[in-house]
């Protein structure tokens, strides 16, 4: 599409058409410093105003104000005057008149000190035990000396990580994201309330002002790291100032300062190091155990390696639990110090909105958002549903309804176990309780949303959940069952076919059973939109929901992978990832990503697939059809049947031929 077509549509008053044409031109434009691209962005801002999408127009205006082109900056400064007031997608809930009011957390987040102490004690103990085992295995004649060596190894590793990891992070930040270090005065020019909050918290807590950084990236995020509170770093992206209002930015900084006050970055640095040491011991013991030498030592090393791997898994989940707990407490700290829990609720939702918007504008996922997922204030994997709701909702309850899955679906709890952050709905719910304690209205009408959640069909939510958990791991259960059966049959029969055939049969049956559940018939798939799918509180990552959606392909879904085969589709209600599977397996996926994906980006398409909901919603693609007649078929169910049937046949063949 040409720039001229978009300008003509705008001049003739066809604003919606102008938006579509100019957005498509901007996505396809390679040189973002060219005069054509900047012109398209200027007219797109005006077109947004014409369609009443004021929030988008404001975001675009703020981006142009920081452009390297002086004419674009001057134009944007004048255009900003057209926004006589700050229009909102939803009206703001209020804030407290005073700050520092103590707020009860109730059952939210557990106990921070207890969680930290238990986690750190267990992890130190695990590393110490593993260090001792390796010292004794390698032949120390003096047990006391071995104990001291094990303790010394543990302390050296952790002290080194504690003090040197921030400097390594500084180098990484500068290399990957070109982080720029700034003074508090510059933050004040961007957000006056934020500077006030930083000074207030640092004075109250007797802290040195953190080293403040900013990354020139429009994806909104914020994170902190360091070793000691007085040497902490607090880094945000430019997108935070683009998408959030002044009071909301202040709550984000207060949240990050909460991590510093609670020593979160220090505890997480040490805890992460302990988990990594467990994995290092596992890999070392496994490698040494494969060599020659004394069989007793080899057996002991293999046992130590197995124990280290078990400790690594346990440590990983303890670390994730600790991370989620600390997010709740940082939210609580921000609510108390700013008196504005509703502001942080809005900030979380707007950050999700910003991530969705930037993802829609860029054909490639952001390296910053992917690379700082564990550090950032928000898990970008959860942004799709929340950001999509904010993008179009005129009713606060429409935004709140996407939180029903987070708060009431048991799959939300299960998926959260693997996440560094609590689900957004749970964080907003906790913040709403703080607003209630302050006597404030609740943001996003959460009272009604929670009331609706209590009326959900409990049988539909929980009736098959435990069975579904088993089915979710059907391949593993099938393989394990096959191994047990093969051992029993082999011990009672001299025929060796069972020991090989039964595991293949179990694995194949597990894959087939899971495929029947995951990929139901789609011939009667209903037409719907993305937000409706995301607002379904009963959605599951296992039981696929057949659906038809129509929209525009706006980019690849694989972060940093130039030949990724997954796609992003956007309709008027939101954005969704489409997972593609070639009939030729991984090689076919690579060729599709290399040869065809780029030509599809920007096309208006209809998509049929199985919608699933986890931390991040997605659709397993069945068929994609563009307006020009191009058809793309995807083969998720095909490969499950081929793999499951093939393994089942192989197991049967092994039993027949080896026992004949």
N, C-alpha and C positions, 0 to 999 in steps of 0.2 A: 504494500500500500504506500502511496506517495504522500509526502507532507502536504502537497497542494490539495489533495482530496479532503484531508482533514480540515484545512483552512476554509475551503469552500463550504463544507457542511456546517462549520461554525458560523460563517457569515450569513448563511441562509436560515439560521436559527434551529438547525437540526443538531442540538447539543449532544444528545445521547450517541448519535452516529459519529459526531466529531470526537467524543471521548474514546470510542472504540477504535477509530482510525488512528488517532494520535497516540494512544497507548500502544497499539501494534507497531506503529512506526518507531516509537521510542525503544521498544523491546528489540527490534531488528537492527537498530542503529548501533554500529560498532564503536564509533568515535564519539564519546560522551562530551568531548570538548568542542565538537564542531558547531558551527553557527546553526545548522539545520536542527541538530538535536536540541540545542538551547531554545530555539524558536518553537519547536514542537512542545517543549516543556512549558513555555510561557502561555501558549494558546491552550494547552491542556488544562492549565490552572483556571483559565477563564471558562473553559468548557465545563469543568467541575462546578464552578459557580452557577453556570447556566442550568445544570441539572439538579442543583440544590445540594450537591455533595461538598458542603463547606469544609468539613474536616479534612478531606483529601486536598482541597484547594489550599488550605492553610499549610499542610505538610509540605506540599510542593513549593509554596512560596518561601517557606523557611529553608528549604534545600537550595533554592536559587539565591537566597541571601548570603550563603556561604560559598557560592560558586567562585572559581578562580577568574572568571570573566568579569571585568569591572562593569561592563554595560548590563550584564544580566543581574549583577548585584544591585545596581542603581535602579533598574526596572522593578526588581522585587521589593526594594524599600518603598517605592511609590505604591506598588500594588498592595502592600500590607495595610495601607491606610484605608483600603476598601473594606477591611474587616473592622467595622466600627465597634463590634463587641465580640466576645468569645462565644460562638455558638457551640452547643453541645449536642452530641447524639442523645444523651440522656441528661436530665437535670442532676446536679450534684447534691449528694447528701451532705449534711453539715459537718462541722468540726467543733472540738471543745474550745471553750474560751480560754482555758489555761492548759499548760503542759505539766508533765511530771506526776499526774494522778496515777496512783498505783492501781493496776488492773489485775484481777484474778484470772489465772489461766484455766483453772478447773482441771479437766481431764485432757486438755490440749497438750500434745507433745511430750507428756511424761515429765520426768525430773531430769534437768540438764546435768546437774552435778553427778547424780547417780548413774545416768547413762554414760557419761564420760568416764567416770571412775571404773565402772564395771567393764566397759569396752577396753580401756587402756590396760587394766589389770590382766584381763584375759589374753590380750594380744602380747603383752610383755611376757606373760607366762608361757604362751605358745612358742615364742621365739627362743626363750631361755631353754625350754625343754628340748627343742630341736637342736640348738647349739650344743647342749650337753650331750645329746645322743651322738652327734657327729664327732665330738671330741673323744668320747669313750670308744666309739667304733674304730676310730683311727689309731687307737692303741695307747692312750695316755696311761702311764704307770701310776700316776699320782692323782687320785680322784679329786682332791682339794685343788690341785693345780688345774685340773680340767674344768672344775667349776669356775675358778677365777678367769680362765681363758674365755669360757662361754659368756660370762657376765661382761668381760671387757669387749668382746666382739659386739655384743648387743648394744652397749653404751656408745662405742665408737661410731657404729653405723647411725644410730639415732641422733647423736649430738652433731655429727657432720651434716646429716640431712636437715636438722633443725636450723642450723646457722647458715648453711650455704645454699639451700634450695631457693630462697628469695632472690639471690643474685643470679642464679641460673634462670629463674623465671623472668628477671629483668631483661636478660639477653634474649630469651625466647620471645618476650613481648615486643621488643624492639625489632627483632628479625622478622617475625611473622606478621605483626599488625602495625608496625611503625608507631608504637605508643609515644605520645608526646607528653612530657612532664610539665605541669603548669602550676602557677601560683593561685592562692585562694582568691585573689582579686579577679582573676579571669573567670573563675567559677561564679563569683558574685555578679559579674557583668552578664552572665548567661542565666543565672537563677539566684536572685537576691535572697530568697528565703533559705535556700540551701546553704549559702555562706553563713547565715545567721544560725542555722541548726548545727553546722560543724563547729562554730565557735562555742555555742552553748554546751554541746556535749563534751567537747574537749576541756572546757573550763570545769564543768561539773565533775568529770571523771579524772581530772588532772592528767590529761593526755596531751602529748605533742601532736600537732596537726599532721595527719598522715601525708605521705607523699602522694600527690594527686596527679592522676594521669588521664588522658583523653585519647581515644582512638577514632580516627577519621573514617567511621563506618556508620551507615544509617540504620543498621540493625540495632535496636535498643537493648543494651545490656549493662550490667554493673557487677564488679567482683572485687574482692580484696584478697591479699596474700601477704605473707611476711613471717617473721619468727617471734618478734616481741612487739607489744602494742605501740611502743614509741618509735618503731622502725617499720610500721606497716605501710603498705601501698594500697591505694583505693583508686581503681580505674573504671571509667565509664566510656561508653561510646557516644559519638555525636548524636546518634539517633535518639538517645534518651532526651535530649533537649528539643529534638524535633517533634516527638510524638507526645510528650508529657507536659502538663502545665507546671507552673512554678511550685505549687504546694505538693504536687505529686512527686516531682524530682527530689524535693527535700525529704520525703518519706523514704525514697529509695536510698539516698545517702545515709539516712538514719539507720536503715536496715543494715547497710554494710558496716557502719560504725558499731552497730550492735555486735557484729561478728568480731570486731577488734576488741571491744570491751570484754567480751566473753572469752577471749583468747581462742576463738574457733579455728582460725587459720593455723595457729601453732599446734593445737591438738590434732587437727586433721592432717597436718604435715607429718607429724610423728606417726599417727595411726596408719597413714598411707605407706609410710616407709616400712613399718612392721609387716604389713600385708605383703609388700614387695620382697622383704627378706624371706618370708615363708615360701614364696614362689622360687626365690633364688636357691634356698636349701633344697627344695623339691627337685629342681632341675639338676643341681649339682649331685645330689644323692642318686638320682636316676642314671646320670651319665657314668658315675663311678661304679654303680652297681652292675653296669653292662660289661665292665672290663673283666680281665682274668684275675686269678688269685684265689685266696681262701674263700670257699663257698659260704662259710659262716658270716664272714664280713660282707660278702655280696648280699646274702639274705638280710642281714641287719640294715645295710644301706637301702635296700628296696623297701623294707618296712619303714625306715625313717623317711624315705621319699614319699611313701603313701600317706604317712601321718602328716608330713609337711603340706601335701596337697589338700588333705582334709582340713587342716588348720587354715590354709589359704582360702578355701571356700567359706568356711565359717567366718574368718576375718573379713572377707569381702562383704558379707551380709551384715556383720556388726558395724562395719564402716559406713555402709549405706544407711543403716538405722540411725547411727550417730549423726550423719549428715542431715537427714530429714528432721531429727529432733532439733538441731541447731538452727534450721530455717524457721521453725515455729518460734523459737525463742528470739531470733533476730526480728521477726515480724512483731512480736510482743514488745520488744525494746523500742522499735520505731513508733508503735502506737502510743506508748507511754511518753516518750520524749517529745513527740510532735503534737500529741492530742488529736491526731488525725488518722484513725484507723481506716476511715472511708477513703481517704486520699491514697493509702497504700493499696486498698482493694482496687481502686480505679487504675492505679499505676500498674498492677499486675496484669489487668485486662488490657490496658493500652500497650503494654510491652508485647503481649501476645498479638495484638492487632498490628503493631509495627513490624513484627517478624513476618506475619502473613503478607502484609503489604509489600515489604522489601523482597520477600520470596516471589511474589507475583511479578515484580518488576525485573528481577534478575533471572536469566536462563540457568544459572548455576547456583546451588545452595551456598550459603555464606560459610567461609572457613572460620570466621570469628565465632559465630554462634555454635558451630560444631565443635571447635577446638576448646571452647570455654564452657562446655555444657555442665561439667561438674562444679565449676567455680561460680558460674553466673547466678543472678538472683532468680532466674526463671529457666525451667527446662523447656527448650524450644520444641521438643517432641510433643509437648502438650499444647502448643500454641494454636494448632489448626482450628479446633472447635471453638475455643474462647475468642480468638481473633476474628473468626468468621462471624460469630454472633454479634460482636461489637461493630463489625464493619457495616452491617445493614440494619441493626435493630433500632426501632424507634420506641419500643416498649422495654423497660428495664427487665421485666420478667423473662423476655426472650433470651436475654443474655444469661440470666440466672438458670434457665432450664438446661443449658448445656452442662451445668455443674451437677445435675441429678445423677449422672453416671459416676462421677467422681465420688459422690457422697454415699450412694446407696447401692450401686452395683457391686457384688462381691468380686467380680473380675478386677475392679478398680483397686481393691485392697491387694489382690494377688499380684497385679502388675506393678504396684507401688513398691513391692519388696525389692525390685531390681532398679529402683530409681533413687537418685541422689536428692530429689526434692519431693515434698508432699504434693499430692494432686492439687491443682489450682482451686477446685471447688472446696476442698477441706481448708485451705489457707484462708479463702474469702469467708468461709463459715466461721472460722476462729476470729477473724477480724470483726465480723459482724457482732460477735458476743462482746468484744471490747467496746464497740460503738453503743451497744445497749447499756453497758455499765456506765458510760459517759452521758447517757440520756439522749443519744443522737438518733436521728432516723438511720435506717440501715440501707446501705448501697445495694443496688440491683434487686431490690425487693426480695431479699433472701428469706425473710419470714414466710412469705407465700410459697417460695420454692421449697423450703424445708417442709412446710405443710403438705405440699403436693407429694413430696418424697415419701411421707408417712402413709399416703394412700396408695402407693404402688402395689401391684400384685406380688406379694411375698413369695407365693408358690412359683410364679414365673421367674422371679429373681434368684431364688435359692433352691427350688425344687430339684433341678438337675445339676447344680453347680459341682457337687463333689464327684458325680459321675463324669462331668465334663472335664474336671481336673485330671481324672484318670485317662480320659480319651485324649486330652491334650498331650499326654506323654505316652500315647499308645505304642509308638515304635519302640521306646525304651522298655516298656512293660512286656511287650511281645518278645523282644530279644532276650530279656532276663528269664521269662517263662520258658522260652525255647531252650535256654542253657540248662535250666533246672530239669526240664523233661529229658533232655539228651543225657544228662548225668545219671538220672534215675534209670532210664532205659539201658544205657551202656553198662551200668553196674549189674543189671540182671540179664544182659544178653551179650553174647560175644560179637554181635554184628556191629561194625563200626559206622555204618551209614547214619545211625541215629544221632551220633555225637556231632556230625556235620550238618545233617539235614534239618533237625529240629530247630536250631537257632535261626536258620534262614526262613523256615516256615513261620516261626513266631514273629520275626521282624516284618516279613511280607504281610502277614495277617494284620499286624498292628497298623501298618501304613494304609492298607485297604479300608479297614474299619474307620480310621480317622478321616480318610478321603471321603467316604460316604457321608460323614457328618459335616465336614468342612465345605463340601461343594454340592449343595442340593440342586435340584432342577431349576433352571432359570428361564424356561420358555414363557412363563407368565410374570416375569420380572416387572414390577410397577415403575412407571416414570415418577421421578421425585427430584428433589434438589439436595445439595450438599448439607445445608444447615439442618434440614429435617432429619437426615440420616445421623448427623452428629448429636442431635437433641434426643435421640432414642435412648431412654435409660436402661433398656433391656439388651442393648447391643453387646456382642460377644466377639472375642478374637478367634473363637473356635467355630461357632455356628454362623457361617457366612449368610448374609442377607442379600438375596438377588435384587438388583436395582438397575434402573436405567437413568443416566444423567446426561445432560447436554451442556457444553461449555467450550472454552478455548484452551488449547494446550499452551501453557506459558513457560515451560522449561523442563529441565531434567530433575529427577528426584534424588540423584546420587551425589552427595557432597564431594567436590573435588575430583570427580571421575569424569573425564572428558567424553568417554564412550559409554556412559551409563545408559542402561536400557529402560529404567523406570522414568515415569513422566509425572508432571503436575498439571492438573486440570482445574480451571476456575470457571464457576458459573456466577450469576448475580448474587448468590448467597454465601459463597465461600470458596476455599481451595482444598483440594484433596490429592493425595499421592496415588498414582496408578502403578501397580506392580505387574510387570510383563514377564512372561515365560515363553521362550521359543520352543518349538517342537524339537529343535536340535540341541537343546540343553544349553550349558554355559557358553559354548562356542557360538550358538545361534543368538544368544543374548548380546554377546560382544559385537557380532556383525550387525545386528539390528541397531545397537547403540551407535556404532561407527558410521553406518551408511544411511539409516533412515530417520533417526530421531530428529536431527537438525531440520530436515525438510518438513517435519510434521509440526514443529513449534510455530505457533501463531495461527494454526488451522482451527476452524470451528468444527467440533466433532460431537458425535453421540457415542457414549460408552456404556457397555453392559458389563457387569461384573458382580463379585461377591463383596459387599461392604463388611469391614471388620473394625472393631474398636478395641484399642489397647491404650497405652499412654498416648500413642499417636494413631489417629484413625487412618485407614487406607482402604483401597479397593483392589482385590485380585482381579485383574482384567480378563474378560472373556473375548470381547470384540470391540474394536474401535472403528468407526466409520466417519470419514470426513465429508464435508459438503461437496467436494469435487469427485466423490465416488471411491476414494482410496479406502480399502478395508484392511485392517490389521487384526489378525487372530492371535489369541494367547492361549497357552496350553497347560495351565496349572493342574487341572483335574487329569488330563491326559498323562502327564508325567507321574502323578501319584499312582495311577492305575498301572502304568507300565512298570514302574519300579516295584510296587507291591506285588503285582502278578508275576513279575520276573523272579523275584526272590522266593516267592511261594513255589513256583515251578522248579526252581533250582534246588530247593530243599526236598521236594518230592522226588526229583530225579536222583539226588544224592542218596536218599534212603533206598530207592529201588535198585540202582545200579551197584552201590557198594555192598548191599546186603544180598544181592543175587548170587 
